[in-house]
Amino acid sequence: MEFTHLNSSGRARMVDVSNKEDSTRQARAMAVVKMKPETLQAIQAGAITKGDVLAVAQVAAVMGAKQTPQLIPMCHPLMLASVDVEYGFDHTAGELHIETVVRSTGKTGVEMEAITAASIAALTIYDMCKAVDRWMQISNICLLEKSGGKSGHVRRPD
């Protein structure tokens, strides 16, 4: 296995993608925020005093995806075509599931943008709810699926 972000001297570099073909790229990522069931109910009911947690987290996820190259040093700046966020609620486990989908057409993938979007949404949820549930946990941040480019369509194994 070769690390592409290292030059011949073993130092960090941004990978040269100039010879790659443009292709439609998509990545899907997730994060989970575990909390007290009553906190999850308050989020879903819009009863958190700081405001509409899910709407703010949605906007934060989009902003996070767009800012990925400023946060992750070797990421290429990309023209994103779309960023979407969906939420799922597991009231029994007290979990809020976040799933992001990022699309672009270009020479490099959008995996980091999708993962960043999910992470920023989770952090925003924590920030908006920490006054009522300080011990929330953020977990399971991962890439679920990606398509486009040389490796084509791949899914995370179950």
N, C-alpha and C positions, 0 to 999 in steps of 0.2 A: 504494500500500500504506500502510495506516494502522497505526501502533504503538498498540495498545490499552492499554499500560501507562504511557502518558504522559497527563497532564492537559492542559488548554488552555494552561497556562503552560509546557509542556514538561518538567514535573517528574514523577518516578516516582509511580505510584499503583497500588493494587490494583484490578483491573477489577471493576466492579459487575455481579454475575451474578444479582441478585435477581429480574429479570424473565424469566430463562431457565426453560424447562421442565425438570423432572427427566427424565433418561433413563438407561438402562443404558449404562455407559461401560466400555471395555476398551482397554488399550494393551499392546503387545508391544515390547520393546527388547532390545538385545544389547550385549555387550562381548566382547573377545577378549584373553586374556593369552598372550603368546608367551614361551616359556621353553625351556630345554634339554630335549630329549626324555626324558632320565633324570629330570628333575624332574617332568615330566608323569606318567611311569610311577610314581614314588614317591607322588604325590598319589593316583593311581588305586588303588594298592596299599595305601593307608593307612599309608605308611612315613615320613611327615613327623613329626619328633619333637614338634612342638607340638600334634599331635592330628589329628583328622579334618577336613582342610582343607575339603572340600566341605560337610560338615554345618555347620561354623562359618560358612562363606560364605553358606549358605542362610539361616541365622538372621540374619546381618548384613544380607542383602538385604531381608528382611522388616522389620527394624528401620529400615533406611534409607528404605524406602518410607513407613513410618509417620511418619518424622521430616522428610520433605521440606519441609513449610512452615516448619520451624525452620532449615533450611539455605538455602532459596531464598526471598528476601524477599517476592516478590509472589505466591507460591503460596497458594491457599486451603487451609485445613485441611479434610480430607475424611474421611469415614467409609469406609474401604476395606472392600470385601466379601471380597477375597482377593488374595493375593500368592503367586505360584508361581515357582520357579526350576528350569530344566533345564540340564544340562551336556552338552557334546559334546566329543569328544577327537579331535584330528587329530595322531596320533603322528608322521607324516612331517614336518609343518611345526612340530611342537612347540607346538601351540596348544590352549588350553582355551577353548572357546566357552561363553559364558553367555547364556542367554535368559530373560527375565523376562516374566511376564504379570500385570497388575494389573487388578482389576475393582472397580467401584463403581456406585452409582446416585446421581445428583445433577445439579447444575447446571453442572458444569465437568469437564473431562477429567482423565485420570490419566496423561497422557504423562510428566510430570515425575517422577511416582512410579515409573513403570516404568524410566525412564532412570536415576534415582537408585539404584534397587535393583540394576541391572546394574553401575553404577559402584562401589557399595559392596561388592558381591560380589567384583569384580575387585581392589579395594584390599585386601580381607581376604585373598584368595589371595596377593597380593604380600606382605603383612605376615607371613603364616604361613610363607612359603617363602623369604623374602629371605636367610636364613642360608645356604641351599644354592645360591641362584641370584639374586644381587643385581641382575643386569642384565635381569630380566624386563621386558617392555614391555606396557603396557595400550593397546589401540587399538580402533578401530571401534565406539566407543560411539555408539549411534544408536537412534532410533525406527524400528521395522520396520513397525508397523501400528497403527491406532487405529480405534475404532468408537464410535458414539453421538454425540449432540449434533447441531447444525445441519449440520456437514460430513459426517456419516454415516461410512461405512466407507472408509478410505483406506489404501493400502499404499505403502511405499517403492518407487520404481521400481528395477528391477534394473539 
